[in-house]
């Protein structure tokens, strides 16, 4: 909440009274779910065959916050939204299938800015369903655990990556100005990790997929 309020204040400053028509502000919070950041495969050959194990680097599900400013175009069916989201989550290394021993590798502070085009299916309804898609840019700040000892270590510092966002939601308008809004968005960026982060001896069997940030939020929207 301490981060949502300053972001909402900035949005209010941007939307001056002379341009208030068609503008709305939204804030929300909810669980952020992350995909795999990296995966390393190791094959052990024995007299009876072989066994392949997988070690995965991922972030734990944590609550995050969002704030946005949106401007409707024309009849209100289309709108442009500028949105910021943020969270801080532990980074963990897990064994095969996610059922093995889990080691904490550090923490990730993730901040993402996105600018989707929003299409509302029924702009005059009490319950208004919308879809959205557009570009996104994420900042990944990694803080490694002191002492190391994990096979998929974190880099130290902040890296920015381009990507895109797509999703949808529903707004329940309680009055002309206030609505309750539920959203689900998948933000995909190129990975903040590089192969060199894991050492030259571990290049074999290493996968670094694109990074998924799935945001599910519940919040309010205020139309000026």
C-alpha positions in Angstrom: 0.0 0.0 0.0 2.9 2.4 0.7 4.0 2.0 -2.9 0.5 2.1 -4.4 -0.4 5.5 -2.9 2.6 7.4 -4.4 2.0 5.9 -7.8 -1.7 6.9 -7.7 -0.6 10.5 -6.7 1.6 10.7 -9.8 -1.3 9.5 -12.0 -3.5 12.2 -10.5 -0.9 14.8 -11.3 -0.7 13.7 -14.9 -4.4 13.8 -15.4 -5.1 17.5 -15.0 -8.7 18.8 -14.8 -8.5 20.2 -18.4 -8.0 16.7 -19.7 -10.1 14.8 -17.1 -12.7 13.6 -19.6 -12.1 10.0 -20.5 -9.4 9.4 -17.8 -9.5 6.8 -15.1 -7.2 5.6 -12.4 -6.8 2.0 -11.1 -4.9 0.4 -8.2 -4.9 -3.3 -7.2 -3.1 -6.1 -5.5 -2.9 -9.9 -5.6 -0.7 -12.9 -6.1 2.1 -12.7 -8.7 3.1 -16.1 -10.1 6.4 -16.6 -11.9 7.7 -19.2 -14.4 11.1 -20.8 -14.5 14.1 -18.5 -14.9 16.6 -21.2 -15.7 16.9 -25.0 -15.8 20.0 -27.2 -15.8 19.8 -30.9 -16.8 22.4 -33.5 -15.6 22.6 -37.1 -16.9 24.2 -39.9 -14.8 25.1 -43.0 -16.7 25.1 -46.3 -14.8 25.5 -50.0 -15.7 21.8 -50.4 -16.0 20.9 -47.2 -17.9 20.9 -43.5 -17.3 19.1 -41.0 -15.0 18.5 -37.4 -15.9 17.8 -34.8 -13.1 16.6 -31.3 -13.6 17.5 -28.3 -11.4 15.2 -25.3 -11.8 15.5 -21.7 -10.7 12.2 -20.0 -10.0 10.6 -17.3 -7.8 8.1 -18.0 -5.1 4.5 -16.7 -5.5 4.1 -13.4 -3.7 1.6 -10.5 -3.4 2.3 -7.6 -5.6 0.8 -4.2 -6.4 -0.3 -2.4 -9.5 -1.2 1.2 -10.4 -2.3 2.6 -13.7 -3.8 5.6 -15.6 -6.1 4.9 -18.5 -7.5 7.1 -21.3 -10.5 6.1 -23.3 -10.6 6.7 -27.0 -13.8 7.8 -28.9 -16.8 5.8 -27.7 -14.9 4.2 -24.9 -14.6 0.8 -26.5 -10.8 1.3 -26.8 -8.4 2.8 -24.3 -4.7 3.2 -23.7 -3.4 2.2 -20.3 0.0 3.0 -18.7 0.6 0.5 -15.9 3.3 -0.1 -13.3 3.6 -3.3 -11.2 6.0 -4.4 -8.5 6.8 -7.2 -6.1 9.7 -8.8 -4.2 10.0 -12.6 -4.1 12.4 -15.2 -2.9 14.4 -17.0 -5.6 14.7 -20.7 -5.1 16.5 -23.7 -6.7 14.4 -26.8 -6.8 15.1 -30.4 -7.7 13.4 -32.6 -10.3 9.6 -32.2 -10.5 9.6 -29.5 -7.9 9.5 -32.2 -5.2 13.2 -32.3 -4.3 15.0 -30.2 -1.8 14.5 -26.5 -2.3 17.4 -24.0 -1.6 16.9 -20.3 -1.3 19.2 -18.5 -3.7 18.3 -14.9 -2.8 15.6 -12.4 -3.6 14.3 -10.7 -6.7 12.8 -7.2 -6.8 10.7 -7.0 -10.0 9.2 -3.8 -11.4 7.4 -3.8 -14.7 6.0 -1.0 -16.8 3.5 -1.8 -19.5 1.3 0.1 -22.1 -1.5 -2.1 -23.3 -4.3 -1.2 -25.7 -7.5 -2.1 -23.9 -10.6 -3.3 -25.8 -13.9 -3.3 -23.8 -16.6 -5.6 -25.1 -19.5 -3.8 -23.5 -18.5 -0.3 -22.6 -22.0 0.7 -21.3 -22.7 -2.4 -19.1 -22.6 -2.6 -15.3 -20.2 -5.5 -15.7 -17.7 -4.6 -18.4 -15.3 -7.2 -19.8 -12.1 -6.2 -21.4 -9.0 -7.6 -23.2 -5.6 -5.9 -23.5 -2.2 -6.3 -25.1 0.9 -4.2 -25.6 4.6 -3.7 -25.0 6.2 -4.0 -21.5 9.6 -3.4 -19.9 10.8 -5.1 -16.8 13.5 -4.3 -14.2 14.9 -7.3 -12.4 17.0 -6.5 -9.3 18.7 -9.7 -7.9 20.2 -10.0 -4.5 22.1 -13.3 -4.1 22.1 -15.2 -0.8 25.3 -14.9 1.1 27.4 -18.0 1.1 26.3 -19.3 -2.3 26.2 -23.1 -2.4 23.5 -23.5 -5.1 24.0 -24.9 -8.6 22.0 -22.0 -10.3 23.3 -18.9 -8.6 21.9 -15.3 -9.0 23.7 -12.4 -10.5 24.0 -9.2 -8.4 22.4 -6.0 -9.6 19.6 -4.8 -11.9 18.9 -5.6 -15.5 16.2 -4.3 -17.8 14.4 -6.4 -20.4 11.8 -5.7 -23.1 8.7 -7.9 -23.6 4.9 -7.8 -23.9 1.8 -8.1 -21.9 -1.6 -9.8 -22.7 -4.6 -10.5 -20.5 -8.1 -9.4 -19.6 -10.5 -8.7 -16.8 -13.9 -7.4 -15.6 -15.0 -4.2 -14.0 -18.1 -4.0 -11.8 -19.3 -0.3 -11.9 -20.9 0.6 -8.6 -21.6 4.2 -9.8 -20.6 6.5 -12.6 -17.2 7.0 -11.0 -16.2 3.9 -9.0 -15.7 0.3 -10.0 -14.3 -2.9 -8.6 -11.9 -4.5 -11.1 -10.4 -8.0 -11.4 -7.5 -8.6 -13.8 -5.3 -11.4 -15.0 -2.2 -10.6 -17.1 0.7 -12.6 -18.4 3.8 -10.4 -18.9 6.6 -12.1 -20.9 10.1 -10.6 -21.2 13.4 -11.9 -22.4 15.3 -13.4 -19.5 17.4 -11.2 -17.2 19.9 -14.1 -17.0 22.8 -14.8 -19.3 24.6 -18.2 -19.9 27.8 -16.7 -18.5 26.0 -16.1 -15.1 26.2 -19.9 -14.5 29.8 -20.5 -15.3 31.4 -22.1 -18.4 31.4 -25.6 -16.9 27.6 -25.6 -16.7 26.8 -24.7 -20.3 25.7 -28.3 -21.2 22.1 -28.9 -20.6 21.3 -25.3 -19.6 18.0 -23.7 -20.6 17.2 -20.0 -20.1 13.6 -19.5 -21.2 11.7 -16.2 -21.5 10.5 -15.0 -18.2 6.7 -15.2 -17.4 5.1 -12.9 -14.8 1.5 -13.8 -14.2 -0.4 -11.1 -12.3 -3.8 -11.7 -10.8 -5.1 -8.6 -9.0 -8.3 -7.2 -7.4 -8.6 -3.5 -7.0 -10.7 -0.4 -7.6 -11.0 2.1 -10.5 -11.9 5.7 -10.3 -13.2 7.7 -13.3 -12.6 11.4 -13.3 
